[in-house]
Structures are given as C-alpha cells and as structure tokens.
Amino acid sequence: MSRAPNPRTPWRRLFGVLVTLAVAVRVLFLVELRGASLVGVLLGDAAYFHAWAVELAAGRWLGSEPFFQAPLYPYGLGALYSLVGAEPWVVRCLQAVAGGLAAGWVALGTLRLFGRREAWAAGLILALYAPSIWFVALLQKGSLTLALASLLFWLCARYATGGAGARGGLAIGLVTGLFVLTRQNALLLLPALAAGVWSYGGEGRRRGLLWFAGGVLCALAPALVRNGMVLGELTISSANGGVNFYQGNHAGADGLYQPLLPGRGHPDFESADARDLAMWALGRELTSSEVSRYWYARAWSDIREDPARWLALLARKVRLSLHGKEAMDVEAMEAYERESRWLWGLGRVFHFGLVLPLALVGIVFGCRRGQARLWGLALGGLLWLGAVLFLVTARFRLAYVPFLVPFAASGLLELFRLRGLSRWAACILAGGALLFSNLPIDVGGNPLATTQTNLALAYLVEGDLEAAHRASLEAVRLDPNEGGHHFVLGRVEGSRGDAERAQASFAQALITRPDLEASIESWRGAFGLRRGDPTSAVEHLARAVELDPYRIDARHGLGLAYRQLGRYEQAERAYLDLLELRPAHVETLHNLGYLYEGTGQSARALESYRRAIEADPDFLPSLGRRAWMLSTLPDPSLRDGQQAVALARHALEVQPDSISGRDALAAAYAEVGRMEDAVSTLEELLDRPLSDETYRTSVEQRLESYRRGEPWRDRR
C-alpha cells in the first residue's frame, strides 16, 4: 500500500492552481474560436445530442425510444437547457470548467499514489493536453468522460491509500455508475473496481463492497426504471453496444467508425438502420436488446469465419489506439488547430504520442514502488481494451488518458532520477515508443477534407446552400481522390438546382467509391422529384432499391413518384413494401393515408393516419388530417367530433401557429355543436395574412357555414 501524503502537503494550492490554469487555457481556446464556422453549426453526434436535449428541456423526459447513445450527457444538457435555454456556448464554458477539475483530480490522485512532484507534473500535463482542450468545443461526451474518469482515479487513489474509509466505496460506486451512463464499456471496470475495494478495504472491506454496489445501483437506477417503464426491459443504458462491436470487427472493418449503410452515418439514421436491418434479417419485431444481440452475433460470425483477418484487424486497432494522431468522428482536431494558435502550439507537445512513451517509462520504472498504482493502471488498461475490442476514436481514448497521465508524470521524473544503465534503458524505451506512436498511419483519409464535407452536410440540413457549397468545394480541393467528397458536392449542387454539375460530381464519386451507387441513384431520384420530373425519379429510385433494398429514402421517394404519375397501385405497393421493412415509418404511414384519402378510401386513410400518430404522437401532418377527416367526412360512421377536438388541440400544442391545425379545430368544434368556438377560431385565422387567396376563400365559406350553425362537410 502506498504511503498517504503528509497532511501538511499543500494539496489545496495544488488543486487550485492547476484547475485555474486548465480552465484559463480552455477559455482562451474558446475565445479564439468565436466566429469560426466550426462552432457555428453542430455536426454529427453534437447535433443529435443538442436536438435530444431540446426535447428533454421541453418536458419529454421519458421519451418513447430506447437509448441508442448513453443518456447521461444529453440528459445533463436537457437539464441545463431547461434552466438557461439551448445555448451551446454555455455548455462549452461548463466543459472548460470540467476540464479544469479533471486536471485537479488527477493531480490529487497522483499525489496520493506517487508524490508531490509527480502530482504537479501530472496536473500540468492534463491541463495542457491538447485533445482534452479540443473536446471542450464539441457538444460531445468527451469532456464529461474525462472528468468522470479523472474523478474516479482520484477516488480510487484515496481509497487505496486509506484516506476514505468504507463509505469511500459509495463514492466510487456512484461515479462508476455515472461513468457507465456516459460510456457503456465502463462496465468492464466493475470486476476490477470491486476487487480493489475488497483488497484495500481492510477490516471494513465487506461494508466497502456493499457501499460500492449500492452506489453503482443508485446511479444506474433511473435508467433502469425508465427503460422498464418505456420499453418493458431492464436494460442498463444504451442499445448500440452490438452495433459498435459490429462496426469495429465485421469483415470489412478497418478499426475506425463506419456507418452501417454508406452515406448514413448520422445517429438518427444509424439507430433506425440498426433496428430495421436486424428486423429484416430475422423477419420479426425486435426489442432494443435483441437488436444489439443480433449485431454482436453478426460480428462474431465474421470473426469465426476468418480469425486471421480479425487478428490482423485487432493489431491495427492496437496501433491506432496507441498512435499520437487523434482518430476523428465527424470533425478533426486538425481543423480546430487551424482556428486556434493555442491548440496548435499545445498540440505539437502535449499529445498522446508524448504521453504514451513517458507513461511506459513510468510503468516500467515507477510501479515497483507502489502496489496501489497497479490498480489505477489496471483500470486504464480495461478502458483501453474496451476501445480496442470495439472501435478506435478520439473520444473513446480520452476515457483512459487520466489513468495514464500519472505514469507519464512519473516517467518524466524518472528520466531525470535514473542513473547508469537504468537511465539508458529508460531513454531507449521512451525513444522506441515515441517512434512507434508517431510513425505515419492511415486514420481514414484527409481529416480536414472530411471535416469540410461534414460541415457541408450540416449546412445542407440548415438550408444554407452557399455555405454548404463552399465547404464541399474545399473538401474536394483538399482531397480530390476521395469519392465521398464528390458525392456530397453533387448533393449540394443538385440542391442548388445545378443538375448538370451534380451529375458530373456523382460520376466522379463513382470512380473511387462504387459502393455509393445506390445512394447516388437515390439522390438523382430525389432531384427528379424536386424538378417535377417523376418519370426520371422512378427510373433512378427503382435502380437504387434494386441495388440496396434497405434504402428507406429511395422506397419512400418511389411511392411519391408513382403517386405523382397517377400510378396509385404501384405507389401503394411501394409504401407497403417500405412498411414491411420499417413498420413505424411515420412519413410513409402519413403518405399512404394521403394516397387512400385521395382515392376515396376514407376508412383506410383514417387508419394510416392513426398508425402515424401512434408512431409519433406529435406528427403534425397526421394530427391535422385525421382531425379534419373525423370532423368533415360525409359518412357519419367515420366521424368522431370529440376525438377530432383532442387531435386538433394537440396539433396546436405542437405548433401553436399551425394554420391547418386551427382550421381543423374549428371544424371539430362545429362537429360537436360548439359553433361560437368554431366561428371565433376561424375569425382568428382570418386575422392572419394568408397568401393563398383560394385557401382564404375556402376558409371564408366555412366561416359562413359555421355562422349559419352548419358543420362543414368535405365533399371531395
């Protein structure tokens, strides 16, 4: 057991100075980023978490879907948004504080296990560690992961050196549970943590272990209860474990992130694709746990089929996980270094390629003087193993850095302490590791170009076509040989109405990325619909479905194109085929209802709208159409005024300024005999500027009908 620090050791000054320094560095970094395009739009997971948090802040705390991502970070964002509004810069400032606390906690833990000098060195390394500074700008889990890992390291060091007592197990358990709700692979830590709590608990080891188990359960209980209420299954956290394992280990994996379907890497797509592909393969509805197990089974099948390939892949992932370069998800650290001199300068020194060599020296030459240090090393090793067994990204690596930094600090000091052959051996070890960690390696193409492409996609979603065009052109300039960049450029050009250039970009994309053909055909079809050319759209969309039967967007567009051509039976078939693949696809259920409504099949239309509302209770188009039909159909057996009032009211709760929702509410009031309410509702509607004169005329006709005491009947 390591010696506890002298009570007179100025740990408060150590903690205060390092936290202040780390926060100051991160705030300066954020100041440099003000006005940068990278922080003006949210990409990938950041956009997903932000949208999720906005939903939570609006009061939808339970939700209706399984957690596809670990929930602690978005729920924390949701709580913050409910207090201060959806302001990403507030989040970034709080993440700067979390980064400062992480440096302080690692320093306190290092003080316990190593000593005062090592504590200062460890705190300084983490305070200035460039990847942790970079993550402050991202609305991702990295900063929270770093803070929780650092806090856990300090609590374990305190417990192991006799500074906590049996109830220290409670704190370790609570933080571990929160860690699991942030990174589900932290479940790997549970056996090692339990063993450590038992080993270092002394006479109170039994109580310590019970406190630890209670802390873990208390932290996980809200997620368990929520999943039990919403899903009917006691899953711990997120349902994407099997998907991540498949992405990192399937036959075509390269150790880095790959979407399940080309061009569909956004979490919204990935969650739906994971479920739909599994259900399609097994031919039945699946729970979230069953979906995850399906993808685990797929990955293990590929591993068993070619174990030599998997071992080579595992070796590549080991090298990726130990390389100095940060493997990006959707935005690269290099892109932020172009915007910040602070980050660029610190990134030349304080990066993983330096931490690893120093840590190896500390492990080899420093662990001999403290058994408790091995506990911290084991915890970091398990987190590293979790990343290697799944897939390698910068955010996964950040979880084990706090357990490695104390050994890096020890190794740095050992290089000065050692003498003779030991010093030469330490230098050779550090030099070899430095070379290994910094040799060139393929980490997925040009990171700057990939970041620009992802920026273009985000701008495209926001409707800023000019910014999207600039970003996609820059991506092609930076990496002209990557077909994915040409594909996105083609999407942007098509959205701008430049069909000829879009086709040229798509053709260029296919030269190096033939796997994108289905996506390209789907987008060609979408552009045909946008141009009012359903015949061309059918040709391209049918080809996309032929190439990839799982293309939901292509199947959906095919139904729209057939309907525009008046080929209603084929449109219905396209919609029904899609619903076999995804039974709860709300847009298709609504469009099928609209098709039935237009062909006089009112009962079937009402049922499709009902299923759409069941799939998404806030889906405004189906709320409005079902409310309208229940109020205005000539067939009395199909009308239900009370239900129509409830649906129309809910539509206005979802979107208070909805014109169609207010029109439907007036019709519903008239159906139940509340003519004064119907009149006042339509009068409020007519007080607004209605650009469509034909629609205004029809509203005025309904108003006259309600004034006469007559409900409206839709004779179409």
DATACOR-V900310 format. One record per helix or strand of 2 or more residues. SS is the DSSP state (H for helix, E for strand). FROM is the first residue (numbers start at 1). TO is the last residue. Records with the same first field share a line. If there is no record, write none. Layout:
BEGIN
SS->FROM-TO + FROM-TO
END
This chain:
BEGIN
H->11-33 + 37-40 + 44-57 + 72-84 + 88-113 + 116-127 + 130-136 + 142-160 + 168-180 + 184-199 + 202-231 + 241-249 + 267-282 + 288-305 + 307-322 + 333-337 + 341-347 + 352-369 + 372-389 + 394-417 + 420-438 + 447-462 + 465-478 + 483-495 + 499-512 + 514-530 + 534-547 + 552-564 + 568-581 + 586-598 + 602-615 + 620-632 + 636-638 + 641-654 + 659-671 + 675-686 + 693-707
END
